[in-house]
């Protein structure tokens, strides 16, 4: 049987006990505490054997694959830890080459199509995201000092880190590309009196962000528009984009950075925060593309930097965040699972399993499959920023002190650091 042969070759570290539809259990690897899984029909066995990237997630969603000891994260972690040791196998190379042939079509994101792709994920029930995100609705990698940090503290630290890198001053015009639910943009208004324009393709996110700006009395300095960034024409002192570049698509990187360069003032600073891969360029993951992020893609560093160079922008700082997103996803999944009954009431059990697989697979990917977060700081000319990075922790400290003072006074969010 193809699946048994594959697992026998791959599983060396840890142990998997797999019960097949005939009731027999097969063990792979060694260890006293196995992950125990069951596949409940032979069609699923065949699909996983020949197209595991898509079929594994579908089987878990449909209940034809169940985890009987451990959970889906334990199962995926076991698989990824072991697959890392056989990446050079000829079959994996063939599968990668086949997927690469159609990758441009998978990332087709022209104006209009891009909004349709965004709506698939972000225009779901507004209540869903309250069940697992922090109060600021930061749906991107937090910034942890230790794994023991709370999600709220780590997300607040992320926003301070970005504000410090942007070198904000009162009155500067800031463009937030992919502004989400407005938490980051509003924090920049509070942090330094910036004037923020956010653009998003999500109807629900734009509605939420604008209503919040008005509710908090910040609408004079913060506006959120339902608009493709490619249609923006004004110039800005600062540009920030967090968690949006993953939706651009490799065929549009030149266009993206050319637009950032066109919109950024001569003395301006931009900060692009994106998931990235430390490996070679690849193709969108088929299960993630089909069910979670259509049109999305995780780029390699070698794909991003040529587009920056062509745009004329200068990389003044590049930070690689390791494991921060793994901890973020762990916190999200813990909260998601604690609210499964509420999620099921919004959708159904299959949706719950789909998102459990999504969050678990992404966490495992950031721990064991070469995923990181890149933060690019960009300018149009040399000399726009201090010669050393000392200004970043200094600004973060001021923002943190001001944030604590605001919290003591009963005011949420970042405060102007003065």
C-alpha positions in Angstrom: 0.0 0.0 0.0 1.4 3.4 -1.1 0.5 5.2 2.1 2.1 2.6 4.4 5.3 2.7 2.3 5.5 6.4 2.4 5.0 6.6 6.1 7.5 3.9 6.7 10.1 5.9 4.8 9.3 9.2 6.4 8.4 8.7 10.1 11.7 8.3 12.0 11.4 10.7 14.9 8.4 10.0 17.2 5.7 7.5 16.5 2.5 7.4 14.5 -0.1 4.7 15.1 -2.5 4.6 12.1 -5.8 2.6 12.2 -7.0 1.8 8.7 -10.6 1.1 7.5 -10.1 -2.7 8.0 -9.6 -2.1 11.7 -5.9 -3.0 11.7 -3.4 -0.5 13.3 0.1 0.1 11.8 2.9 1.7 13.7 5.5 4.0 12.2 8.6 5.3 14.0 9.4 4.6 17.6 8.3 6.1 20.9 6.2 5.3 24.0 3.6 8.1 23.4 2.4 7.8 19.8 0.0 10.1 18.0 -2.9 7.8 17.1 -4.9 8.6 14.0 -7.7 6.7 12.1 -8.7 6.8 8.5 -12.3 5.6 8.0 -12.6 4.7 4.3 -10.3 3.5 1.6 -11.0 6.4 -0.7 -9.5 8.7 1.8 -6.5 6.4 2.2 -5.8 6.6 -1.6 -6.3 10.4 -1.8 -3.9 11.1 1.1 -1.3 8.7 -0.4 -1.3 10.5 -3.8 -2.3 14.1 -2.9 -1.6 14.6 0.8 -1.2 18.4 0.6 -4.9 18.8 -0.3 -6.5 15.6 0.9 -5.2 15.6 4.4 -7.0 18.8 5.3 -10.1 17.8 3.5 -10.2 14.4 5.3 -9.9 16.1 8.7 -12.6 18.6 7.8 -14.9 15.8 6.6 -14.3 13.6 9.6 -12.8 10.8 7.5 -9.5 11.3 9.3 -9.7 11.6 13.1 -7.1 12.0 15.8 -7.7 9.6 18.7 -4.6 10.3 20.8 -3.1 13.8 20.7 -4.7 16.4 18.4 -4.4 17.6 14.9 -1.4 19.9 15.8 0.5 16.9 17.3 -0.2 14.9 14.1 0.9 17.7 11.8 4.0 18.5 13.8 5.0 14.8 13.7 4.7 14.8 9.9 6.6 18.1 9.4 9.4 17.2 11.7 10.0 14.0 9.7 9.3 15.4 6.2 12.1 17.9 6.8 14.6 15.0 6.8 13.5 13.7 3.3 13.0 17.0 1.4 15.4 15.8 -1.3 13.3 12.8 -2.2 12.6 12.6 -6.0 8.8 12.3 -5.5 8.7 15.5 -3.5 10.8 17.3 -6.1 8.5 16.1 -8.9 5.4 17.3 -7.0 7.0 20.7 -6.4 7.9 21.1 -10.1 4.3 20.3 -11.1 2.8 22.8 -8.7 5.3 25.5 -9.9 4.0 25.2 -13.5 0.6 26.7 -12.6 1.6 29.0 -9.8 1.1 32.3 -11.6 -2.5 31.4 -12.4 -3.0 30.5 -8.7 -2.0 34.0 -7.7 -4.0 35.9 -10.3 -5.0 39.1 -8.3 -6.0 41.9 -10.7 -8.2 44.7 -9.4 -11.6 43.2 -8.8 -10.4 39.6 -8.4 -8.3 40.7 -5.4 -11.4 42.0 -3.6 -13.2 38.7 -4.3 -10.3 36.8 -2.8 -10.2 39.0 0.3 -13.9 38.7 0.8 -13.6 34.9 1.0 -11.7 35.2 4.3 -12.3 38.6 5.8 -15.9 39.2 5.1 -17.2 36.4 7.3 -19.2 36.9 10.5 -17.8 39.9 12.5 -18.3 37.8 15.6 -15.9 35.1 14.6 -12.8 37.2 14.9 -13.8 38.4 18.4 -13.6 34.8 19.6 -9.9 34.4 19.1 -8.2 37.8 18.4 -7.1 40.4 20.9 -9.3 43.5 21.5 -7.4 45.5 18.8 -8.2 42.7 16.3 -4.6 42.3 15.2 -4.8 39.5 12.7 -1.0 39.3 12.1 2.1 38.2 13.9 2.6 39.6 17.4 6.0 40.5 18.9 6.9 38.2 21.8 9.7 38.7 24.2 9.0 35.2 25.7 6.4 32.5 25.0 4.8 33.4 28.3 3.7 36.8 27.1 0.0 37.4 26.8 -1.4 37.8 23.3 -2.5 41.4 24.2 1.0 42.4 25.4 2.7 40.9 22.4 0.3 42.6 20.0 0.7 46.0 21.7 4.5 45.4 21.5 4.2 44.7 17.8 2.4 48.0 17.2 5.0 49.9 19.2 7.8 48.2 17.3 6.2 49.3 14.0 5.6 52.8 15.2 9.2 53.1 16.3 10.5 51.9 12.9 8.3 54.4 11.1 9.9 57.3 13.0 6.6 59.0 13.5 6.0 62.7 14.2 2.8 64.6 14.8 0.9 65.5 11.7 2.7 63.1 9.3 0.5 61.6 6.6 0.4 57.8 6.9 -1.0 55.3 4.4 -1.9 51.9 5.9 -2.2 49.4 3.0 -4.4 46.5 4.1 -5.6 48.3 7.2 -7.7 45.4 8.6 -10.1 46.4 11.4 -8.2 49.6 12.0 -6.3 48.7 15.2 -2.8 49.5 13.9 -3.9 52.7 12.1 -5.7 54.0 15.1 -2.8 53.2 17.4 -0.5 55.3 15.1 -2.9 58.3 15.6 -2.7 57.9 19.3 1.0 57.2 19.4 2.2 60.3 17.6 -0.7 62.3 16.4 -0.3 60.9 12.9 -2.9 61.5 10.1 -3.8 58.0 8.9 -5.6 56.8 5.8 -6.3 53.1 5.7 -7.3 51.1 2.6 -8.7 47.7 2.6 -10.7 45.4 0.2 -12.8 43.9 3.0 -16.3 45.4 3.3 -16.6 44.2 6.9 -13.2 45.4 8.0 -13.7 48.9 6.5 -17.1 49.2 8.1 -15.7 48.2 11.5 -12.6 50.4 11.3 -14.5 53.5 10.3 -17.2 53.0 12.9 -14.5 52.6 15.5 -12.7 55.8 14.5 -15.9 57.7 14.8 -16.8 56.1 18.1 -13.4 56.9 19.6 -13.4 60.5 18.4 -10.5 59.9 16.0 -12.3 60.2 12.6 -10.7 63.6 12.0 -7.2 62.0 11.9 -8.2 58.5 10.7 -10.2 57.4 7.7 -10.6 53.9 6.3 -11.5 53.4 2.7 -12.8 50.5 0.7 -10.2 50.8 -2.0 -7.5 48.9 -3.9 -4.1 50.4 -3.0 -3.3 50.5 -6.7 -6.0 53.2 -7.2 -4.5 55.5 -4.5 -2.9 58.7 -5.9 -1.9 60.9 -2.9 1.7 61.0 -1.5 2.4 60.1 2.0 5.2 60.7 4.6 4.9 57.2 5.9 3.5 53.9 4.4 2.8 50.8 6.5 1.5 47.5 5.4 1.1 44.6 7.8 -0.1 41.1 6.7 -1.3 42.3 3.3 1.7 41.5 1.1 0.9 37.8 1.3 -2.2 38.5 -0.8 -0.4 40.4 -3.6 0.9 37.4 -5.6 4.3 36.9 -7.1 3.3 38.3 -10.5 2.5 41.6 -8.9 5.5 42.3 -6.8 7.0 44.8 -9.2 3.7 46.6 -9.4 3.4 46.7 -5.6 6.7 48.2 -4.8 6.6 50.6 -7.7 3.3 51.9 -6.3 4.8 52.2 -2.8 7.7 54.1 -4.3 5.3 56.4 -6.2 3.1 57.1 -3.1 6.0 57.6 -0.7 7.4 61.2 -0.2 11.0 61.8 -1.0 11.8 61.9 2.7 9.4 59.2 3.6 9.7 55.8 5.4 7.8 52.6 4.6 7.5 49.4 6.7 6.3 46.2 5.0 5.5 43.3 7.4 4.9 40.0 5.6 5.1 36.3 6.2 8.0 34.8 4.3 9.8 31.6 3.6 13.5 30.9 4.2 13.5 28.4 1.4 13.3 28.5 -2.4 10.3 30.0 -4.2 7.4 27.6 -4.3 3.7 27.5 -5.2 0.7 28.3 -3.0 -0.3 25.5 -0.7 -3.3 23.8 -2.4 -5.4 23.4 0.7 -4.7 26.9 2.1 -5.4 28.3 -1.4 -8.7 26.5 -1.8 -10.2 26.9 1.6 -8.5 29.8 3.5 -6.6 32.3 1.3 -7.4 32.1 -2.4 -4.9 34.1 -4.3 -2.5 34.1 -1.4 1.2 33.1 -1.5 4.1 33.1 1.0 7.2 34.6 -0.8 10.8 33.8 -0.4 13.3 36.6 0.3 14.8 36.1 -3.2 11.4 37.0 -4.8 10.9 40.2 -2.8 14.3 41.9 -3.0 14.5 42.1 -6.8 11.2 43.9 -6.9 12.3 46.4 -4.3 15.5 47.0 -6.2 13.6 47.7 -9.5 11.3 50.2 -7.7 14.2 52.3 -6.6 13.4 51.9 -2.9 16.3 51.3 -0.5 16.2 48.6 2.2 17.3 50.4 5.3 16.4 47.6 7.8 15.4 44.0 7.4 14.3 42.1 10.5 13.4 38.4 10.5 11.0 37.4 13.2 11.4 33.7 14.1 8.8 31.8 16.1 6.8 35.0 16.9 4.0 33.9 14.6 4.1 30.3 15.9 3.4 31.7 19.4 0.7 34.0 18.0 -1.1 31.1 16.2 -0.8 29.0 19.3 -2.6 31.7 21.3 -5.3 32.1 18.6 -5.9 28.4 18.4 -6.2 28.1 22.2 -8.9 30.8 22.2 -10.6 29.4 19.1 -10.8 25.9 20.7 -12.1 27.4 23.9 -15.0 28.9 21.9 -15.8 26.0 19.6 -19.4 25.9 20.7 -19.8 29.6 19.7 -18.0 29.1 16.4 -20.2 26.1 15.6 -23.3 28.2 16.3 -22.0 30.8 13.7 -21.2 28.1 11.1 -21.0 24.3 11.7 -18.8 21.5 12.9 -17.0 21.1 9.5 -16.1 24.8 9.6 -14.7 24.3 13.1 -12.5 21.4 12.0 -11.4 23.4 8.9 -10.2 26.3 11.0 -8.7 24.1 13.6 -6.6 22.5 10.8 -5.8 25.9 9.4 -4.5 27.3 12.7 -2.7 24.1 13.7 -1.0 23.7 10.3 0.2 27.3 10.2 1.6 27.0 13.7 3.4 23.8 12.8 4.7 25.5 9.6 6.2 28.4 11.5 7.9 25.9 13.9 9.1 23.3 11.5 8.6 24.3 7.8 10.8 27.4 7.3 8.2 30.1 7.7 9.2 33.4 9.3 8.1 37.0 9.2 10.0 39.7 7.3 9.9 43.4 8.3 11.3 45.6 5.5 12.0 49.2 6.3 12.3 51.2 3.1 13.1 54.7 2.0 13.6 56.6 -1.2 17.0 58.0 -0.4 20.0 57.4 1.9 20.1 59.5 5.1 16.4 59.6 5.9 17.0 57.7 9.1 19.6 57.8 11.9 22.9 55.9 11.3 22.3 53.3 14.0 19.2 51.4 15.1 19.3 52.9 18.7 16.4 55.1 17.9 14.1 52.0 17.6 14.3 50.7 21.2 14.4 54.3 22.5 11.1 55.1 20.7 9.6 51.8 21.9 10.5 52.6 25.5 8.8 56.0 25.3 5.8 54.5 23.7 5.6 51.8 26.3 5.9 54.3 29.1 3.1 56.4 27.6 1.0 53.3 27.0 1.3 52.3 30.6 0.4 55.8 31.7 -2.6 55.7 29.5 -3.7 52.4 30.9 -3.3 53.7 34.5 -5.6 56.6 33.5 -8.1 54.1 32.1 -7.4 54.8 28.4 -6.9 51.9 26.1 -4.3 51.7 23.3 -1.1 53.5 22.6 -0.8 57.1 23.6 1.1 60.0 22.2 4.7 59.7 23.4 5.5 63.4 23.0 
